[in-house]
């Protein structure tokens, strides 16, 4: 009986991390199965040396800790997200400082006296 109890514990322990990992992946990728045709969008920031860069916006409830950018070339922080079609406001968080995207001319005023960058996902651009 002791062995059968031990057999059950590892089985239940294995299920918890699998469920947690699944939840975390949905939050990090901001991609849900219900989202129609998510579009890959790359956020990148060439910035002075930083210890940490994140992106926060209307697509992740403005929680920068969910989406950390990587710096594979030591000069360009980047992350690719799959987002449903729509318009999203966002900011980069560089070592704790909230900054609009310096390469994106599209922005809207925010309630804190600054501007949020705006990205339109899946919207055709006709120039």
C-alpha positions as CSV (number, residue, x, y, z in Angstrom):
1,X,0.0,0.0,0.0
2,X,2.8,2.4,0.8
3,X,4.1,1.9,-2.8
4,X,0.7,2.6,-4.3
5,X,0.5,5.8,-2.4
6,X,4.0,6.8,-3.5
7,X,3.0,5.9,-7.1
8,X,0.0,8.3,-6.9
9,X,1.9,11.2,-5.5
10,X,4.4,11.5,-8.3
11,X,1.5,11.2,-10.8
12,X,-0.4,14.1,-9.2
13,X,2.8,16.1,-8.8
14,X,3.5,15.7,-12.5
15,X,0.1,17.1,-13.5
16,X,0.6,20.4,-11.6
17,X,3.7,21.5,-13.4
18,X,2.2,20.6,-16.8
19,X,-0.9,22.7,-16.1
20,X,1.2,25.6,-14.8
21,X,3.5,25.5,-17.8
22,X,0.5,25.6,-20.1
23,X,-0.9,28.6,-18.3
24,X,2.5,30.4,-18.4
25,X,2.9,29.8,-22.1
26,X,-0.4,31.3,-22.9
27,X,0.4,34.4,-20.9
28,X,3.9,34.8,-22.4
29,X,2.9,34.3,-26.0
30,X,-0.4,36.2,-25.5
31,X,-2.0,33.6,-27.8
32,X,-5.2,31.8,-26.9
33,X,-6.8,29.0,-28.8
34,X,-10.0,31.2,-29.1
35,X,-8.0,34.0,-30.8
36,X,-8.7,34.1,-34.5
37,X,-5.6,33.9,-36.7
38,X,-3.0,35.4,-34.4
39,X,-0.3,37.3,-36.3
40,X,3.4,37.2,-35.4
41,X,4.6,40.6,-34.3
42,X,8.2,41.4,-33.4
43,X,8.9,44.1,-30.9
44,X,12.5,45.3,-30.9
45,X,14.4,48.1,-29.2
46,X,17.9,49.2,-30.0
47,X,18.9,51.0,-26.8
48,X,21.8,51.9,-24.6
49,X,23.1,48.9,-22.6
50,X,20.4,47.7,-20.2
51,X,20.1,44.9,-17.7
52,X,16.5,44.2,-18.6
53,X,14.0,45.2,-21.2
54,X,10.3,44.2,-21.2
55,X,7.2,45.1,-23.1
56,X,3.9,45.9,-21.5
57,X,0.7,46.9,-23.2
58,X,-3.0,46.4,-23.7
59,X,-2.3,42.8,-25.0
60,X,-0.9,41.7,-21.6
61,X,-2.8,43.9,-19.1
62,X,0.2,46.2,-18.8
63,X,2.3,43.6,-16.9
64,X,5.9,44.0,-17.9
65,X,7.1,41.0,-16.0
66,X,5.2,38.7,-18.3
67,X,7.2,39.6,-21.5
68,X,10.9,40.0,-21.2
69,X,12.9,40.8,-24.4
70,X,16.1,39.0,-25.2
71,X,19.3,40.6,-26.5
72,X,20.9,37.9,-28.6
73,X,23.2,40.3,-30.5
74,X,24.0,42.6,-27.6
75,X,22.6,45.5,-29.5
76,X,18.9,44.8,-30.2
77,X,16.4,43.7,-27.6
78,X,13.6,41.7,-29.2
79,X,10.6,39.5,-28.6
80,X,8.0,38.0,-31.0
81,X,4.4,37.6,-30.0
82,X,1.4,36.1,-31.7
83,X,-1.4,38.7,-31.4
84,X,-5.0,38.6,-32.6
85,X,-6.0,41.2,-35.1
86,X,-6.6,44.6,-33.5
87,X,-5.0,47.8,-32.3
88,X,-2.8,47.7,-29.2
89,X,-1.0,50.3,-27.0
90,X,2.3,49.4,-25.5
91,X,5.5,50.7,-23.9
92,X,9.0,49.3,-23.3
93,X,10.2,49.0,-19.8
94,X,14.0,49.6,-19.7
95,X,15.6,48.9,-16.3
96,X,12.3,50.0,-14.7
97,X,11.8,53.1,-16.9
98,X,8.6,53.2,-19.1
99,X,9.5,54.4,-22.7
100,X,7.5,54.6,-25.9
101,X,8.9,52.8,-29.0
102,X,11.4,55.3,-30.5
103,X,11.0,53.8,-34.0
104,X,7.2,53.8,-34.0
105,X,5.6,57.2,-35.0
106,X,2.1,56.0,-34.0
107,X,1.2,56.9,-30.5
108,X,-1.7,58.1,-28.3
109,X,-1.6,60.2,-25.1
110,X,-1.8,58.2,-21.9
111,X,-3.3,59.2,-18.5
112,X,0.2,59.7,-17.0
113,X,1.2,62.7,-19.2
114,X,3.2,60.7,-21.7
115,X,2.4,58.7,-24.9
116,X,1.8,55.0,-25.5
117,X,3.0,53.5,-28.8
118,X,0.3,51.9,-30.9
119,X,0.6,48.8,-33.2
120,X,-2.1,47.7,-35.5
121,X,-2.1,44.0,-36.0
122,X,-3.5,42.5,-39.2
123,X,-4.6,45.9,-40.6
124,X,-3.5,46.3,-44.2
125,X,-1.3,49.3,-44.8
126,X,-1.9,51.2,-48.0
127,X,0.6,53.9,-48.6
